[in-house]
Amino acid sequence: MATVTITKQQTEFLATAGNLRGRGQTMGEALDSLVQQGTISVPIIIHQFGGDKFFTQKQYDRMQELRRRVGTLSQGEQSELEALIDAQLDASQARLKASQRP
C-alpha cells in the first residue's frame, strides 16, 4: 500500500508519496506542499523522532540501527525490525487515542 511519509531532514521536513515530494519548515508545511501537487488519498505516517511513553527511546534507537542496516540483516534481525515497526504503529495509535481524551 502506498503511503505518505513525513521525515525530518537536517534543516527541514520532507513529505513523500510515490514520486511526489514536499518540503517545509514544519511537518504541516511539508504535507501542505505535497498536497498542493495533487490529490493524496493514502494513509499518512509521521515518524516519531525519539522515544516516549508509548515507544521507548531504546526501541526507537534499535529500530533506527536496524533500518540503517536493511539489506544485510539476519532473519532474526529482520523479524525484530518488523516487530519494532508494528510496535511503533501501535504506539502511534495509542498516542492518537490519548490525544483525543478530554
Secondary structure by P-SEA (a helix, b strand, c coil): cbbbbbbbcccbbbbbcccbbbbcccaaaaaaaaaaaccccbbbbbbcccccccccaaaaaaaaaaaaacccccaaaaaaaaaaaaaaaaaaaaaaaaaacc
